[in-house]
């Protein structure tokens, strides 16, 4: 009976070794992709400036590369605003104040920008996270093809 138990123990150890090898290979591949800039989170941080005006957000459609993204919100109105982008919400932004909304690491996708301070919160703009995109306003007409 003990020989059967020894056999099962050896099989278990072999299985653990196989799993460890697979994990090591995956870590090696991810490291290589990062080093070769194939991994989407290879930017050191992108910032995009958005001004809150009486007419809405300026610019309303913005873009950034994947990775760490911060939206710098400036309130140019006479009332405070609170902005939500992809589930990350700013504090109240006083008139004339600037707020850095740190969104963290983002994958390529589109994220609605919503002003929660208005009577009927609805998307007022959109952040487009696009591989190799320079941070800033989305070129005119581009957002129609990205929905």
C-alpha positions, 0 to 999 in steps of 0.5 A: 500500500505504501508503494501506491502512496509513494507513486501518488506523491511522486505524481503530485510533485511532478504535476506541481513541477509542470505547473511551475514550469508553465508559470515561469514560461508565461512570466518570461513571455510577458517580460519579453512583450513588455521589453519589446513594447508589445504590452499595452501598458508601456507608457509612463503615464498620459495626461489629457486636459479637459475644460468644463465650460457652460457649453459642456466639455472642451474637448468632448472627445479625447484620446490616450494610449493604453496604460496609466491615464490622468484627465486634468479637469479645469472648471471654467464655470460658476458652479461646481462639477463632479465628473465620472469616467469609466466608473472613476469619479472626481471629487467636487470641482469648485469654480476655477479649480483644477482636478487630476482624475487618475484613472489608473491603467486602462486597456484599449476601449472607449470610456464615457465621460459623464458630468454627474452635476447636471440634472440628467447625467448622460455621456457628455464626451468620451475617452478613446484609449487607442494603441499608440495614440498621442494624448489629447483631443480626438481629431474631428470626425474620428469619433464617428468611426470608433463607436 
